[in-house]
Amino acid sequence: MSALFDLTGRVALVTGSSRGIGSSLARALADAGATVVLNGVTPERLKEAETALAAHFPPGRITSIAFDVTDGDAAARSIAWIEENVGPLEILVNNAGIQHRVPMLDLDVADWERVISTDLTSAFLVGREAARHMIPRGRGKIINICSVQTDLARPTIAPYVAAKGGLRNLTRAMTAEWAASGLQINGIAPGYIHTEMTQNLVDDEQFNSWILGRTPAHRWGTPQDLAGPVVWLASAGSDFVNGQTIFIDGGMTVVV
Ligand code: NDP
């Protein structure tokens, strides 16, 4: 492996990594040498994910901590625990997210707020806590998992579209405040990726053929498609990349 992309000795936290995209990103970071902390809200599922991933690596390389990313106090306690028990946190992937499908006229405020807090406020809370430890050391990488919905808007997912658009701009705001302290904060905007979150869309024949037609690569993405870009953004290979959001979408956002 090129030394540019070698993450040996780096501690990484991937939120929402008990399954789906987060789980794949955690594996990729560990494959590049990082010591990885998994996260989710469901302790049993998280433990299972930790056991499965740890089987591929030497002891101590994979650990986990369950906390709700919308809870700022829990984020602070969890990152303090990582710093004390695993090592200095150098890579944070803000990946945890949810979706709620309902037309806006039927959307109640509690569901609006639940999506905004899980998909946007969480990145501020966990990112701020990570930055409090990274800034004094003068180094750190934060990667925010956005979506093509930062640029495009599908009907029935208004809070998701608003949150992901906000997350792209939060990536810029973090850069404005923290880049001078040696941090790189960037975003990844995935296209349609086959995971539990999108299983119902894959199963919907009409939607599925719309996606295939709308995506120049003519296929759904896989979590693995995001691994290379995230390892690069976590590595020294991207040290002068600041505040960008990179679209990994099979070309969806560049064609009409
Ligand atoms: P999944 O639904 O498969 O997984 C979501 C993960 O987030 C789980 O690990 C879940 O943990 C965790 N999570 C949810 N809420 C919280 C919370 N409050 N605190 C901590 N962890 C939480 O989603 P995907 O893998 O598909 O998506 C991951 C990210 O990628 C999301 O931000 C999503 O918006 C984004 N994305 C996904 C796309 C897709 O097509 N799939 C496309 C573009 C972006 P638990 O298991 O405990 O519930």
Boltz pocket constraint, residues with backbone or C-beta under 6 A from the ligand:
constraints:
  - pocket:
      binder: B
      contacts: [[A, 15], [A, 16], [A, 17], [A, 18], [A, 19], [A, 20], [A, 21], [A, 22], [A, 39], [A, 40], [A, 41], [A, 42], [A, 43], [A, 45], [A, 46], [A, 67], [A, 68], [A, 69], [A, 70], [A, 94], [A, 95], [A, 96], [A, 97], [A, 98], [A, 118], [A, 145], [A, 146], [A, 147], [A, 148], [A, 189], [A, 190], [A, 191], [A, 192], [A, 193], [A, 194], [A, 195], [A, 196], [A, 197], [A, 198]]
      max_distance: 6.0
